[in-house]
Amino acid sequence: MERSAATDDLVTCPGCHVHDYLRIRWILEIDHRVHERTEIGCAKCNKWFSAKEDKWCFAEWNDWACEQWAQSGHKIPHAELYRLLLQEAREEQIERTAAKAVSRYLSEHIASQYPMVAGDRFESEQEPKGIWSVISIEAICGTNTGPFCIIKARKVLSSGILGDITHEFWGHKSKLKKLRPFWKPSTWRQLKVGDACILKESDGVILHADARVRRAVVNIDGTEVEVKKLNELLVPVLRVENGI
């Protein structure tokens, strides 16, 4: 997208001495389809400045143009202000780059090392108590606490389905007990052949499941065990969450 910048607060081009050829355009970055870069320059002289933010681009052009005009003996009003705006823009760019580096470190070395990931379930042993499902894990660095994780989670209903209540648990303050990814099925249709399961606290694999007759067969350490009571079995949480 491109438009004329003739009416914007831009110093007249020192190359062609014409204001009407000033343009501003936004360029999509190749590897970031959503993010754009701003370009400001003179279409006649083909002189352009590029930056991530509009105001940074304005600052680059104006300071450069003031310097060029000064070399030919012309002093531009507010040239000192434009110089300060450029200094501010460059400091903001440095700060943003540093912030991104900090964020990347926290993500790679703190959040990624947390013992839970999105989709895991845990029991909160303090308020708000109950069973929760992890939505996301974000690492931040507190001035006094140092780095820690914020776990955003959704309340799990007694049926095993995810509820609407969400909460943020601060890792350095919360007592969270990670749970195994299994839940009590509410219907025989949630038993799927090939799924891992837990039968009376023993790990197994579902070999056969027939919802019509309410019967299943589970392999426990090489032994086939017939299941006739649904409440004896735990199935993967995804079968309960999604109702499949």
N, C-alpha and C positions, 0 to 999 in steps of 0.2 A: 504494500500500500504506500502511496506517495501523494504528497500535496505540496502546494506552494508555501514557502516560509517567509514570503515577502513582508507580511504584516507581523511577524514574530519579533521578539526582542533579540535580533541578531545584528551584529555589526556588518555594514556593507562590505561586500567582497573587495579585498584590496588588490585583486588581480585585474578584474574588469571594471571596477568602480561602479558596478550596477547592483542594486538591491533586488531587482525583480527576478533574477535567476536563482535566488536562494531556494533550496528545496529541503524538505524533510521526508524521510521514508523509513519504513519499518521492514526489516529483512528477517525472514524465518531462518533460524539456524538449522543446518543440515541434520544434526543428530538430536535436536530438541524441537520437535514439531510445534510445541505449544509456545516455547519461548522465542522472543524476538530481540533483535538488536536495532538500535536507532542509528541512522546515518543522517548527517546534516552537511550540506555543502553547496557549492555553486555548480549548477548544471553547465554553464558556459565554459568555465575554467576547468571543470572536472576535478575539483578539489573537494575531498570529503573527509569527514571525521566520523568515527564509529564508536559507539559505547553501548553498554547494556541498558542504561537508563537515559531517558530523554534529557534530563537536566545535566547529566554528565557530558552529553554530546554538545549541548548548547554552550557549556562552559569551555570545552575544548576549542570550539570554533571561535567564540568571542575573544578569548585570550590570544589565540593565534592571530586573528585579524587585527587586534589592537597592536600587537608587536609589529606586524607588517606595515601598518599605517604609520607607526612611530618611526620606523626606519626611513620612511619617505618624508618625515617632518610633520606629520599630522597627528595631533593628540586627540584621541577619542574620549568623549565624556564618559565618566564612570569606568575608565580603564582599570583603575585600582580595584574597584568592586569586582570586575570580571576576573582579575587575577586571584582575588580572594575566593571567588566562587569556584575557580578551577582548583585551588588548593583544597577547598572543602570536598569537591567531587573526588579528587584523587585519594584523600584520606578515607572517604566513605568506601571507595573501591577496595582499599587495603583492609579496612575493617570487615567488609563483607567477605573478602577472600579468607581472612583469618577465621571468621565465624564459620564459614563452610568447612574449613580444615578441622576446627574443633568438633563440629557436628559429625563430620566423617569419622573422626577418631572415636567419639562416643558410640556411634553406630557400630563400628567395626570391632571395638575392643571392650565395650561395656554391654550394650544391648544384645549383641550377638552371643555373648557369653552367659546371658541369663538362663537359668535352667528351665525356662518355659518359652514356648513360642505360640503364635496365634493359633487358636483352636484347642489348646490344652485347657484342662479344667483343674480348678484348685478349690480347696476349702479355706475360707477365711476364719481364723480362730479368734478374731476380735471384730468389733463393729466396723462395717456392716457384715454380720456373719452370714454363713450360707455357702452354697456352691456357686462358683462363677466360671465363666468361659472367657478365655483371653481373646480380646479383639486385636490389641496391638501392644507393643512394648517400645517405649521411647526412653533413651538415656539422656539425662541432663547432668550438669555439674553445679551443685549448690556451693555458694560461697563458704558456708560453714561445714557442710556435710561432705563436700567432694562429690565425685560422680556416683549416681545411683539411677535406678530405673523407675519409670512410672508405668504401671500396668493398667491399661484400660480394659475393663472386662464387663461382660453382660451377665446378669443374674440367670441362673438355671432354675427352672421350675421343677417341682417335685416329679413331674412327668418326664423330665429329661429334656424337654423342649426349652429353647432359649426365650427368656422373657424380654420385656421392654426396658427394664431398669438397668442403667449402666453406672459404673463407678470407677474412679481412678484410685488405685492403690499405690502408695509410695513405698518402694521396695525397702528403703532403710528403716521404715517405721512399721510396716505391716508384717503380720505373721501368717504366711500362706503355706498351705500344705498341698503339694502337687498330687493330683489323683491320677490313677490309671485311666486310660481312655475307654472305659466300659460303663454301661448303664443298664438298669433293669428294663427289659422290653415290656411294652404295654400290649403287644399283640404278637401272635405267632408269625404274622407276616414279616416281622422285623428280623426273623432268623433267616440268614442267607448261607447257603452251602459254600464252604471255603473260608468263611469268616473265622478269625480267631475269637475266642470266647473265654469266659470263666464259669466253671461249673463247680459250685460248692467250694470256692477258693482255689480250685485247681485250673491251670491253664489248659485249654483244649482247642480243637478245631471242629467246626460243625460239618459233619459228613452228610447228614440227611435232615431235611426239614419239610414237614407236611402240615400246613396250616389247617387243612380240612379236617384232619383227624387229631390235630393238636399233639403232634409227636415229633421228636427230633432225636438224632443220634450224634453223639459227640465223641471224638477221639481224645482220650486222656492217656498220654504216654504209651500209645500203641494199643490201648484197650478201648473197645467201643462200648459206650455207656448210653443207655436209652434214657431220654428225658421226657417226662410226662407232665411235669409241673413247671410252668413258665417262670415262677418266682425263684426257681433254683439257679437260673441262668443270667449271666450278664453278657451283653452284646456290644459291639463297637458303638461309641456315642453317635457317630454319623448316621447310623440306622435310626436312632431315636430322634436326633435333631431334625433330620430331613423327612422323617416319616416314610422311609423307603424300606 
